[in-house]
Amino acid sequence: MTEALPASYHTLEYEKVIRALGEHTVSRLGREKASKLVPTQEESLIREQLEETEDASRLLRLKGGIPVAEFDDIRPHLKRVRIQGTLNGQEIAQIGRILRTLKDIKRFFSDAKEEDIPLNRLYEKAEQLVSFTPLERKIFSVVDEGGYVLDDASSALKRIRDSIKSTESRARQKLESIVRGPQSRFLTDAIITMRNDRYVIPVKQENRSTFGGVVHDQSSTGQTLFIEPQSVLDLNNRLRVYQVEEKAEVERILSELTQDIAPYREDLEYHLSLLVELDFIQAKARYARSIKAVMPKLNTNKHVALYQARHPLLKEDEVVANDIIIGEDYKTMIVTGPNTGGKTVVLKTLGLLQLMGQAGLFLPVEDGSTMGIFSSVFADIGDEQSIEQSLSTFSSHLTTIVSILERMDDDSLILFDELGAGTDPQEGAALAISILDAIGQTGSYVMITSHYPELKAYGYNRPETINASMEFNVDTLSPTYRLLIGIPGRSNAFEIARRLGLDDMIIDTAKQLLSGESQNVDQMIEDLESRRKEAETEAGKATNELKEAERLHRELKEAFKQYQDERDDLKKKAEKEANDIVDKARQEADDIIKELRQRQLEGQFNEPLKEHEFIDAQTRLSRLKTEEDSLSKNKVLQKQKQKKALKVGDSVEVQSFGQKGIVVEKAGNREWVVQMGMLKMKLPETDLIQVEQEKVPQQRVSINRSSGMGVSTEIDVRGERVEEAVQQVDRYIDQALLQNYPKVTIIHGMGTGAVRKGVHEFLKKHSQVKTYSDAPANQGGSGATIVTFK
């Protein structure tokens, strides 16, 4: 920005904002950085600063803020390190605390990254941080937080301090025996004190020879002598020697630790600057939260639209928020109206918020507000003075105006309060109009406040210029402090006079004295205000209807989402219940088969299971299948089932076994005897589905009969498709398990290997298969698989 900009800082109270910002830092260096914050016109820099503030605000909201602890300025310490000086314990502890803070900050950003917190800029800064963990551990193994050198800093120091404690204890014991024994009568007070770093006792003047020793001090009256008794003289001498040794050892330790810090000097200086920057950035976020500010949008075309803008230095409950819009449809705004209506506050709010935004600070406005980027912001704002000072006031303002006109350009924002005031009204109005014309020729953006009615007409007649005013409630005779863009202000003097009881005749006479032009302007303003109120009423209705529509839309979205969630939950629940039922049925089926196998084993294969036992097992298996109500009640399905009545000789599929058989005879009401291979079973009609008679294929499953058993120990599925082969193997294994075979052979051939692969995939998932492997070379090799059951 130009050099003229700082002259407006004081006028717009920008310095107060900076002081308030500095109060949110944790360090003196952070406050210094905040105090140097100035607006800029570089778009990239403004955007970067705003995004940094946005990052800090998000971290403040989600994680309580960056853990920047209070820290000291260690630059003087590092300078002494550079010239090979020795740091004291407190200075080293201050460096250690900064290292600890850096470690905490680095861990903080690492956690934030794991939590997928989106940041624009601060992750890049965090990546520059380095942990000095070894140096930090070294520092705090030597000194504590306050800088005191720890006893364990070295073995020599521990030995010396142990000796000091022991010697002090012995010396105090000897003195305690004096102050609490019979010799205490020679003392002025029964206490032990220190003089010249040595233990002494207060002895009466007349008893100075009683204890011998050395006199170190006396009272102001001379009646008390502070004597080091002869009995503790040697102990105090020894203690003094230990203290000298302690001091030398501490200096040696600190000197070594200072040398350990020296290689990190430049890195520490750089990290100190990073820490100061993070402190400053977080202060911007905290200040934004304190004034309820948000991030504005940037507009390089200088279109300013600050919605519900508030002055940041006024309390929220004491200021009226206003929409301040300038730059797009009009470059000049003339705000007219009576005093104490809030014109100056609006003027200052625009200027101050623009400065804050160009300094990277959030603004106390509503979301969606836009700020421009100006090369400079000039302001001439001042309270009116007394009549005696009017000449000097006019001269002062005119001097400032001349300076602004000399420095302004087409990217400047200019704010004038009571332009042309302090002189003759007609001359002042003419001068104000000519100044606005000069500014318009340059192309600057300007907002002014004024009382002159001539400027209202100027606002109507000049291009890119608009009138505005501060609303005044005639009923309550008080301003509302609301900015009305597009409507010039009027004095309301006649309405106020009538409300206050002035005679109507006087008011009518006064109106007649007004020029016709003034009356027409007032009438026009009154008409505009009437239309504005009507428009506001209609806009209010539309807003309410829009809010209601948005509410209904939101509720519908929530209801639909809830429906989808409930549907998904029900589906998951149904799937889980179905899986549980299937698992339970499978387990029960396995138990039934195991029971049959056990009974077969107990019979030692001599007596096969009897038919009624198979029927009983089949009945228990069929009970595991529960037909859904919706299917059992499906008339179309039932009609299809009953389309053709069963008769002896029909081919049927037994659903509970998944096998095909021949109807042998009718066993009763809706029950039939079905032959499945060597097995005959009585089954309910509902378990049977009539199928077409199968033609005997040229190459089908070949079963080698074994003595005394109805099922072969091997099955041949060569030539079958994968799905059919797997189905046949599935049925065959069930039969083999019923026969209690320990192992069987599946002949699938080699071919393309698809049937072999499909069979192996099926065997892998079968609950009763213990192992399976290719047959030996003399039994078919990889063209057959031997299966062992559990």
C-alpha positions in Angstrom: 0.0 0.0 0.0 1.1 3.6 -0.4 2.9 5.5 2.2 -0.2 7.6 2.9 -2.1 4.6 4.3 -0.7 4.7 7.9 -2.0 8.2 8.3 -5.5 6.7 8.3 -4.7 4.0 10.9 -5.4 6.3 13.8 -8.5 7.8 12.3 -10.0 4.3 11.6 -8.7 3.0 15.0 -6.8 0.2 13.3 -4.2 0.4 16.1 -6.8 -0.6 18.7 -7.6 -3.7 16.7 -3.9 -4.6 16.6 -3.6 -4.1 20.4 -6.7 -6.4 20.9 -5.0 -9.0 18.6 -1.8 -8.9 20.6 -3.7 -9.7 23.8 -4.4 -13.2 22.3 -0.7 -14.1 21.9 1.2 -16.1 24.5 4.6 -14.5 24.1 6.2 -11.1 24.0 7.7 -11.9 20.5 4.2 -12.8 19.3 2.8 -9.5 20.5 5.7 -7.7 18.7 4.8 -9.5 15.5 1.1 -8.6 15.9 2.0 -5.0 16.5 3.8 -4.9 13.1 0.9 -6.3 11.2 0.0 -4.0 8.3 -2.4 -4.4 5.4 -1.1 -5.3 2.0 -2.4 -5.1 -1.6 -0.8 -8.4 -2.8 -3.6 -10.8 -3.5 -1.5 -13.9 -2.9 -0.2 -12.7 0.4 -3.7 -11.7 1.6 -5.1 -15.1 0.6 -2.2 -16.9 2.3 -2.8 -14.9 5.6 -6.5 -15.5 5.5 -6.1 -19.3 4.9 -3.6 -19.5 7.8 -6.2 -17.8 10.0 -8.8 -20.3 8.7 -6.6 -23.2 9.5 -6.0 -22.0 13.0 -9.7 -21.3 13.5 -10.5 -24.9 12.4 -7.9 -26.3 14.8 -9.2 -24.1 17.6 -12.7 -25.4 17.0 -11.9 -29.1 16.5 -8.9 -29.7 18.8 -8.8 -26.7 21.1 -6.0 -24.9 19.3 -2.3 -25.4 18.6 -0.4 -26.2 21.9 1.8 -23.1 21.8 2.9 -22.7 25.4 4.3 -19.5 26.8 7.9 -19.1 25.8 10.8 -16.6 26.2 13.0 -14.8 23.8 16.1 -16.9 23.6 17.8 -14.9 20.9 20.2 -13.2 23.5 21.1 -16.6 24.8 21.9 -17.9 21.4 24.0 -14.8 20.7 26.1 -15.6 23.9 26.4 -19.2 22.7 27.8 -17.9 19.4 30.5 -15.9 21.2 31.3 -19.0 23.3 29.8 -17.7 26.5 28.3 -19.9 29.2 24.5 -19.9 29.8 23.1 -20.1 33.3 20.6 -22.8 34.3 17.5 -20.6 33.8 18.6 -19.7 30.3 19.2 -23.3 29.4 15.8 -24.2 30.9 14.1 -21.6 28.7 15.7 -23.3 25.6 14.5 -26.7 26.9 10.9 -25.5 27.3 10.9 -24.2 23.7 12.2 -27.6 22.5 9.4 -29.3 24.5 6.8 -27.0 22.9 8.1 -27.7 19.4 7.8 -31.5 20.1 4.2 -31.1 21.3 3.3 -29.0 18.3 4.8 -31.5 15.8 2.9 -34.3 17.5 -0.3 -32.2 17.4 -0.1 -31.7 13.7 0.7 -35.4 13.1 -2.4 -36.3 15.1 -4.5 -33.8 13.1 -3.2 -35.3 9.8 -4.2 -38.8 11.0 -7.7 -37.5 11.8 -7.9 -36.1 8.3 -8.5 -32.5 9.4 -8.2 -30.4 6.2 -5.8 -27.5 6.4 -4.7 -25.1 3.7 -1.3 -23.9 4.9 -0.3 -25.1 8.3 0.7 -28.6 7.4 3.4 -27.1 5.3 4.7 -25.1 8.2 4.5 -28.1 10.5 6.6 -30.2 8.2 9.4 -27.6 8.7 9.5 -28.4 12.4 12.2 -30.7 13.7 12.2 -32.5 17.0 15.3 -31.9 19.2 14.5 -34.8 21.4 18.1 -35.8 22.3 19.0 -32.2 23.2 15.8 -31.7 25.2 16.5 -34.9 27.2 20.1 -33.8 27.8 18.9 -30.4 29.0 16.3 -31.7 31.4 18.6 -34.4 32.7 20.8 -31.5 34.0 18.3 -28.7 35.0 14.7 -28.6 36.1 12.0 -26.3 34.7 13.2 -23.4 36.8 16.8 -23.8 35.8 18.1 -25.4 39.0 21.0 -27.8 38.3 19.9 -31.2 39.5 21.9 -33.3 42.0 22.2 -36.1 39.4 23.7 -33.9 36.8 27.1 -35.5 37.7 28.4 -37.9 40.2 30.8 -35.3 41.6 28.0 -32.8 42.1 25.9 -35.4 43.9 28.8 -36.2 46.2 29.5 -32.5 47.0 25.9 -31.8 47.7 25.6 -34.8 49.9 28.6 -33.5 51.9 27.0 -30.1 52.1 23.8 -31.5 53.5 25.7 -33.6 56.0 27.9 -30.7 57.1 24.9 -28.3 57.4 23.1 -30.9 59.5 26.0 -31.3 61.9 26.5 -27.5 62.2 22.8 -26.9 62.9 22.8 -29.7 65.5 25.6 -28.0 67.4 23.9 -24.7 67.2 20.6 -26.2 68.2 22.2 -27.6 71.3 23.2 -24.0 72.2 20.0 -22.2 71.5 17.9 -24.9 73.2 20.3 -25.7 76.0 21.3 -24.0 79.2 23.6 -21.5 77.3 20.5 -20.0 75.6 20.4 -17.4 78.5 23.4 -15.7 76.9 21.4 -15.1 73.7 19.1 -12.2 72.8 16.9 -14.7 70.8 16.9 -18.5 70.5 17.4 -18.6 66.8 19.9 -19.7 64.2 20.6 -17.3 61.3 23.1 -16.6 58.5 25.7 -13.9 58.0 28.2 -13.9 55.2 26.9 -17.4 54.2 27.8 -18.8 57.6 25.7 -20.0 60.4 25.7 -17.6 63.5 23.7 -17.1 66.7 22.6 -13.7 68.2 24.6 -13.2 71.4 24.3 -10.4 74.0 27.1 -7.9 74.0 28.2 -8.7 77.5 28.5 -12.4 76.7 30.6 -12.2 73.6 33.5 -14.2 75.2 31.2 -17.0 76.3 31.2 -18.9 72.9 34.5 -17.6 71.4 34.5 -17.7 67.6 34.1 -14.9 65.1 31.8 -11.9 65.2 30.2 -11.4 61.7 27.8 -8.6 62.4 26.0 -6.6 65.2 22.6 -5.0 65.6 22.0 -1.3 65.0 22.0 -0.7 68.8 25.2 -2.7 69.3 23.5 -4.8 72.0 23.4 -8.0 69.9 26.4 -9.6 68.2 26.0 -12.3 65.5 28.8 -14.7 66.5 29.9 -17.9 64.8 30.8 -20.1 67.8 34.2 -21.8 67.9 32.5 -25.2 68.1 31.0 -24.8 64.5 33.9 -22.8 63.0 35.5 -25.8 61.5 32.2 -27.1 60.2 31.4 -23.7 58.6 34.9 -23.6 57.0 34.3 -27.1 55.6 30.9 -26.1 54.4 32.3 -23.1 52.6 34.9 -25.2 50.8 32.1 -27.6 49.7 30.1 -24.6 48.4 33.0 -23.4 46.4 33.4 -26.8 44.9 29.7 -27.0 44.2 29.8 -23.7 42.3 32.8 -24.8 40.2 31.1 -28.1 39.4 27.9 -26.4 38.4 29.8 -24.0 36.2 31.6 -26.9 34.6 28.3 -28.7 33.9 26.6 -25.7 32.5 29.6 -24.9 30.3 29.5 -28.5 28.8 25.8 -28.2 28.3 26.2 -24.8 26.5 28.7 -26.5 24.2 26.1 -29.2 23.5 23.6 -26.5 22.5 26.1 -24.6 20.2 25.7 -26.9 17.1 21.9 -26.3 17.2 22.2 -22.5 17.4 21.0 -21.6 13.9 18.3 -24.3 13.9 17.0 -22.9 17.2 16.9 -19.4 15.8 14.9 -20.6 12.8 12.5 -22.7 15.0 12.0 -19.7 17.3 10.8 -17.7 14.3 8.4 -20.6 13.4 7.1 -20.7 16.9 6.5 -16.9 16.9 4.6 -17.2 13.7 2.4 -20.0 15.0 1.7 -18.0 18.1 0.7 -15.0 15.9 -1.5 -17.1 13.6 -3.3 -18.7 16.5 -3.8 -15.2 18.0 -5.6 -14.2 14.8 -7.9 -17.2 15.2 -8.6 -16.5 18.9 -9.3 -12.8 18.1 -11.7 -13.9 15.3 -13.6 -16.1 17.7 -13.8 -13.3 20.3 -15.5 -10.9 17.8 -17.4 -13.7 16.0 -15.6 -13.0 12.8 -15.6 -15.2 9.6 -13.4 -15.5 6.5 -14.4 -13.0 3.8 -14.2 -13.8 0.1 -11.6 -11.9 -2.0 -12.6 -9.8 -5.1 -9.9 -8.4 -7.2 -12.4 -6.1 -9.0 -12.9 -4.1 -5.7 -16.5 -5.3 -5.2 -17.2 -4.9 -1.5 -20.3 -6.6 -0.1 -20.1 -6.8 3.7 -23.3 -8.4 5.0 -24.4 -7.6 8.5 -21.1 -5.9 9.2 -20.3 -4.9 12.8 -17.7 -2.5 14.1 -15.2 -4.8 15.8 -14.4 -2.4 18.7 -18.1 -2.1 19.7 -19.9 -4.7 21.8 -22.1 -7.0 19.8 -25.2 -6.1 21.8 -24.5 -2.3 21.4 -24.0 -2.1 17.6 -26.5 -2.5 14.8 -25.2 -4.7 11.9 -25.6 -3.2 8.4 -25.1 -4.4 4.8 -22.4 -2.2 3.3 -22.1 -2.6 -0.5 -20.0 -0.6 -2.9 -17.8 -1.1 -6.0 -19.9 -3.2 -8.4 -22.9 -1.1 -9.5 -21.6 2.2 -8.0 -18.3 3.6 -6.9 -19.6 6.5 -4.9 -22.0 6.4 -1.9 -23.4 9.5 -0.3 -24.9 8.9 3.1 -27.1 11.7 4.3 -29.3 12.2 7.4 -29.4 13.8 10.8 -26.6 13.7 13.4 -26.3 10.8 15.9 -27.8 8.5 13.3 -24.8 6.2 12.9 -23.3 7.6 9.7 -19.8 7.9 11.1 -19.9 4.4 12.5 -20.8 3.0 9.1 -18.0 4.9 7.5 -15.5 3.7 10.1 -16.8 0.1 9.8 -16.2 0.0 6.1 -12.7 1.4 6.3 -11.6 -0.6 9.3 -12.9 -3.9 8.0 -11.2 -3.3 4.7 -7.9 -2.7 6.5 -8.4 -5.8 8.7 -9.2 -8.0 5.7 -6.1 -6.8 3.8 -4.1 -7.7 6.9 -5.3 -11.3 6.8 -7.8 -10.9 9.7 -11.3 -12.4 9.8 -14.2 -9.9 9.7 -17.3 -9.6 11.9 -19.7 -10.1 9.1 -22.0 -12.9 7.8 -20.7 -15.8 5.7 -20.6 -15.0 2.0 -19.3 -11.4 2.5 -16.8 -10.1 0.0 -13.9 -7.6 0.5 -12.0 -5.8 -2.2 -8.3 -5.2 -2.5 -7.4 -1.5 -2.6 -4.0 0.1 -3.0 -4.7 2.5 -0.2 -7.5 3.5 2.2 -7.7 7.2 3.0 -10.0 8.6 5.8 -10.9 12.1 6.9 -13.1 11.6 9.9 -13.5 13.9 12.8 -16.1 15.2 15.2 -17.6 18.6 14.6 -16.1 21.3 16.9 -17.6 24.5 18.4 -18.4 27.6 16.3 -15.3 29.4 17.5 -13.2 26.5 16.2 -15.0 26.1 12.9 -12.4 27.9 10.8 -9.6 25.8 12.2 -11.7 22.7 11.8 -12.4 23.5 8.1 -8.7 24.3 7.5 -7.6 21.0 9.1 -10.0 18.9 7.1 -9.2 20.7 3.9 -5.5 20.1 4.5 -6.1 16.4 4.8 -8.4 16.4 1.8 -5.7 18.1 -0.3 -3.1 15.4 0.8 -5.6 12.6 -0.2 -6.3 14.1 -3.6 -2.6 14.3 -4.3 -2.0 10.6 -3.4 -5.2 8.8 -4.6 -5.3 6.6 -7.6 -8.0 4.5 -9.3 -7.5 1.7 -6.7 -8.0 3.9 -3.6 -10.9 3.7 -1.2 -11.6 7.2 0.2 -13.8 7.9 3.3 -15.0 11.5 4.0 -17.1 12.4 7.1 -19.2 15.6 6.7 -17.4 16.6 3.5 -17.4 20.4 3.1 -18.6 21.0 6.7 -17.3 24.0 8.7 -18.0 26.7 6.2 -20.9 28.4 4.5 -23.5 25.7 3.5 -23.8 26.8 -0.1 -20.0 27.1 -0.5 -19.5 23.9 1.4 -21.9 22.0 -0.8 -20.4 23.3 -4.0 -16.9 22.4 -2.8 -18.1 18.9 -1.8 -19.6 18.3 -5.3 -16.4 19.5 -7.0 -14.2 17.3 -4.8 -16.5 14.3 -5.7 -16.1 15.1 -9.4 -12.3 15.2 -9.1 -12.3 11.8 -7.3 -14.7 10.4 -10.0 -12.3 11.5 -12.7 -9.5 9.6 -11.0 -11.7 6.5 -10.6 -11.3 6.1 -6.9 -14.0 4.5 -4.7 -15.5 6.8 -2.2 -18.1 6.9 0.7 -19.0 10.2 2.2 -21.4 11.5 4.9 -23.1 14.9 4.6 -26.0 17.1 5.6 -26.2 19.1 2.4 -29.4 18.5 0.4 -27.6 19.4 -2.8 -25.6 16.2 -2.6 -28.9 14.2 -2.7 -29.6 15.5 -6.2 -25.9 14.9 -7.1 -26.4 11.2 -6.0 -29.3 10.9 -8.4 -27.8 12.6 -11.4 -24.2 11.3 -11.4 -23.3 7.9 -12.9 -21.9 5.1 -10.6 -23.2 7.1 -7.6 -25.9 6.2 -5.1 -27.6 7.8 -2.2 -27.9 6.2 1.2 -29.2 7.3 4.6 -29.5 6.2 8.2 -33.1 5.2 9.1 -34.9 7.4 11.7 -38.1 6.3 13.5 -40.4 9.3 13.6 -42.8 7.6 16.0 -40.1 7.2 18.7 -38.1 10.2 17.6 -34.9 8.1 17.6 -32.5 6.6 15.0 -32.5 2.9 14.3 -28.9 3.0 13.1 -29.8 1.0 10.0 -28.2 1.9 6.7 -30.7 2.3 3.8 -28.9 2.1 0.4 -30.7 3.8 -2.4 -32.6 6.3 -0.3 -31.3 9.7 0.7 -31.8 11.0 4.2 -34.2 13.8 5.2 -34.2 15.9 8.3 -37.6 14.9 9.5 -37.7 18.3 11.3 -41.4 19.0 10.6 -42.5 15.5 11.8 -40.4 15.8 14.9 -41.7 19.3 15.6 -45.3 18.1 15.2 -44.6 15.2 17.6 -43.2 17.6 20.1 -46.3 19.8 20.0 -45.4 22.7 17.8 -48.4 24.4 16.4 -49.5 23.1 13.0 -49.9 26.6 11.6 -46.2 27.3 12.3 -45.2 24.0 10.6 -47.4 24.8 7.6 -45.8 28.3 7.3 -42.4 26.7 7.5 -43.2 24.3 4.7 -44.4 27.2 2.5 -41.1 28.9 3.0 -39.2 25.9 1.6 -38.3 26.0 -2.0 -40.4 23.9 -4.4 -37.3 21.9 -5.2 -36.7 21.0 -1.6 -40.3 20.0 -1.1 -40.2 17.9 -4.3 -37.0 16.1 -3.0 -38.6 15.5 0.4 -41.7 14.2 -1.3 -39.6 11.9 -3.5 -37.7 10.6 -0.5 -40.9 9.9 1.4 -42.3 8.0 -1.6 -39.1 6.0 -1.8 -39.2 5.1 1.9 -42.8 4.0 1.4 -41.9 1.8 -1.5 -38.9 0.5 0.4 -41.1 -0.6 3.3 -43.5 -2.3 0.9 -40.6 -4.1 -0.8 -39.2 -5.1 2.6 -42.6 -6.5 3.6 -42.8 -8.5 0.4 -39.2 -9.6 0.7 -39.9 -10.6 4.3 -42.8 -12.8 3.2 -40.7 -14.3 0.4 -37.9 -15.0 2.9 -40.3 -16.7 5.3 -41.8 -18.8 2.5 -38.3 -19.7 1.4 -37.3 -20.6 4.9 -40.4 -22.8 5.2 -39.7 -24.5 1.9 -36.1 -25.1 3.0 -37.3 -26.5 6.3 -39.7 -28.9 4.5 -37.0 -29.9 2.1 -34.6 -30.5 5.0 -37.1 -32.5 6.9 -37.9 -34.6 3.8 -34.2 -35.2 3.2 -33.8 -36.3 6.9 -36.9 -38.5 6.7 -35.7 -40.1 3.5 -32.2 -40.6 5.0 -33.8 -42.1 8.1 -35.9 -44.4 5.8 -32.7 -45.5 4.0 -30.9 -46.1 7.2 -33.8 -48.2 8.7 -34.1 -50.1 5.4 -30.4 -50.9 5.5 -30.5 -51.9 9.1 -33.5 -54.2 8.5 -31.7 -55.7 5.6 -28.6 -56.3 7.6 -30.7 -57.7 10.4 -32.6 -60.0 8.1 -29.4 -61.2 6.5 -27.9 -61.9 9.9 -31.0 -63.8 11.0 -31.0 -65.8 7.7 -27.4 -66.6 8.1 -28.0 -67.7 11.7 -30.9 -69.9 10.6 -28.8 -71.5 7.8 -25.8 -72.1 10.2 -28.1 -73.6 12.7 -29.8 -75.8 10.1 -26.4 -76.9 8.7 -25.2 -77.8 12.2 -28.4 -79.8 12.9 -28.0 -81.6 9.6 -24.4 -82.4 10.4 -25.5 -83.7 13.8 -28.1 -86.0 12.2 -25.6 -87.3 9.7 -23.0 -87.9 12.5 -25.6 -89.7 14.5 -26.4 -92.0 11.6 -22.7 -92.6 11.0 -22.2 -93.4 14.7 -25.1 -95.9 14.7 -23.7 -97.5 11.6 -20.3 -97.8 13.3 -21.9 -99.3 16.4 -23.5 -101.9 14.1 -19.9 -102.6 12.7 -21.3 -102.6 9.2 -23.0 -105.9 9.7 -26.5 -104.7 9.7 -27.5 -101.8 7.5 -29.8 -99.1 8.8 -33.4 -100.0 8.6 -35.8 -98.1 6.4 -37.8 -96.6 9.3 -34.6 -95.2 10.7 -33.7 -93.5 7.4 -37.3 -92.2 7.2 -37.0 -90.8 10.7 -33.7 -89.1 9.9 -35.2 -87.7 6.6 -38.1 -86.3 8.5 -35.8 -84.5 10.9 -33.9 -83.1 8.0 -37.0 -82.0 6.2 -38.1 -80.1 9.3 -35.0 -77.9 9.0 -36.6 -76.3 5.9 -39.2 -73.7 6.7 -41.1 -72.3 3.8 -41.8 -68.6 4.0 -45.4 -67.6 4.6 -45.4 -65.5 1.5 -44.4 -68.5 -0.6 -46.8 -70.9 1.1 -49.6 -68.5 0.5 -48.7 -67.8 -3.1 -51.7 -69.0 -5.0 -49.9 -69.0 -8.3 -47.1 -71.2 -6.9 -49.6 -73.6 -5.3 -51.6 -73.8 -8.5 -48.4 -74.6 -10.4 -47.5 -77.3 -7.9 -51.0 -78.9 -8.1 -51.1 -78.5 -11.9 -50.4 -82.2 -12.3 -51.4 -84.7 -9.7 -48.7 -87.3 -8.6 -49.1 -90.9 -9.5 -47.0 -94.1 -9.2 -44.1 -94.0 -11.6 -43.6 -90.3 -11.7 -40.2 -88.8 -11.4 -39.9 -86.4 -8.5 -37.3 -84.2 -6.8 -37.1 -84.6 -3.0 -36.5 -81.0 -1.8 -35.2 -82.0 1.6 -32.5 -84.2 0.1 -32.0 -82.3 -3.2 -32.2 -85.8 -5.0 -34.4 -87.3 -7.6 -36.4 -90.4 -7.2 -39.4 -92.5 -8.5 -42.8 -92.6 -6.8 -43.4 -96.3 -5.8 -46.7 -96.2 -4.0 -49.1 -93.9 -2.1 -48.6 -94.3 1.6 -51.6 -92.3 2.9 -53.2 -88.9 2.9 -50.8 -86.7 0.9 -47.8 -89.0 1.6 -45.9 -91.1 -1.0 -43.2 -93.8 -0.9 -40.3 -92.7 -3.1 -37.4 -94.9 -4.3 -34.1 -93.0 -4.3 -31.4 -95.4 -5.5 -31.4 -98.3 -3.0 -33.3 -96.2 -0.5 -37.1 -96.1 -0.1 -38.6 -93.4 2.0 -42.1 -92.2 2.9 -42.3 -88.5 2.3 -45.0 -85.8 2.5 -46.3 -84.6 -0.8 -45.3 -81.0 0.0 -41.6 -82.2 -0.1 -42.0 -83.6 -3.7 -41.7 -81.6 -6.9 -42.7 -83.5 -10.1 -40.0 -83.4 -12.8 -39.8 -84.7 -16.3 -38.6 -88.3 -16.8 -34.9 -88.1 -17.5 -33.5 -89.8 -20.5 -30.6 -92.1 -19.8 -27.5 -90.3 -20.9 -24.8 -91.9 -23.0 -22.2 -91.1 -20.3 -23.3 -90.5 -16.8 -22.1 -91.1 -13.3 -20.8 -94.7 -13.0 -21.1 -96.2 -9.6 -19.1 -99.3 -8.7 -21.1 -101.5 -6.5 -19.5 -102.8 -3.4 -20.5 -105.9 -1.5 -23.3 -105.3 0.9 -23.6 -101.6 0.3 -25.9 -99.5 -2.0 -23.5 -96.7 -2.8 -20.1 -97.0 -4.6 -16.9 -95.8 -3.0 -16.2 -93.7 -6.1 -18.0 -91.4 -8.5 -17.3 -90.6 -12.1 -18.2 -87.0 -13.3 -16.1 -86.9 -16.5 -17.8 -85.1 -19.3 -20.1 -83.1 -17.0 -20.1 -79.3 -16.9 -18.6 -77.8 -13.7 -22.0 -76.8 -12.1 -23.5 -80.3 -12.8 -20.4 -82.1 -11.6 -20.3 -80.2 -8.3 -24.1 -80.8 -7.7 -23.5 -84.6 -8.3 -20.5 -84.7 -6.0 -22.5 -82.8 -3.4 -25.4 -85.4 -3.5 -22.9 -88.3 -3.7 -21.0 -87.1 -0.5 -24.3 -87.0 1.4 -25.0 -90.6 0.4 -21.4 -91.7 1.2 -21.6 -90.1 4.6 -24.9 -91.9 5.3 -23.0 -95.1 4.4 -20.3 -94.0 6.8 -17.5 -94.4 4.2 -14.2 -93.1 5.7 -13.0 -92.1 2.2 -14.1 -92.0 -1.4 -12.7 -91.3 -4.9 -14.0 -88.7 -7.3 -13.0 -89.3 -10.9 -13.1 -86.0 -12.8 -10.5 -86.4 -15.5 -7.9 -83.9 -16.6 -9.2 -82.1 -19.6 -9.0 -78.3 -19.1 -8.9 -78.7 -15.4 -12.1 -76.7 -14.8 -14.0 -79.6 -13.4 -11.1 -80.6 -11.1 -10.8 -77.0 -9.9 -14.6 -76.6 -9.2 -14.7 -79.9 -7.3 -11.7 -78.9 -5.2 -13.2 -75.5 -4.4 -16.4 -77.3 -3.3 -14.4 -79.8 -1.1 -12.5 -77.0 0.5 -15.7 -75.5 1.9 -17.5 -78.7 2.9 -17.8 -79.1 6.7 -17.4 -82.9 6.6 -14.3 -83.1 4.4 -11.1 -83.6 6.4 -8.6 -83.8 3.6 -8.5 -84.2 -0.2 -5.6 -84.9 -2.6 -4.8 -86.2 -6.1 -5.0 -90.0 -6.5 -1.8 -92.0 -6.8 -0.3 -92.3 -10.3 -1.6 -95.9 -10.7 -5.1 -94.8 -9.8 -5.6 -91.8 -12.1 -3.2 -89.2 -10.8 -4.5 -85.7 -11.1 -7.5 -87.0 -13.0 -9.0 -88.2 -9.7 -9.3 -86.9 -6.2 -9.3 -89.0 -3.0 -11.5 -87.5 -0.2 -11.1 -88.3 3.5 -14.1 -87.5 5.8 -13.9 -86.4 9.4 
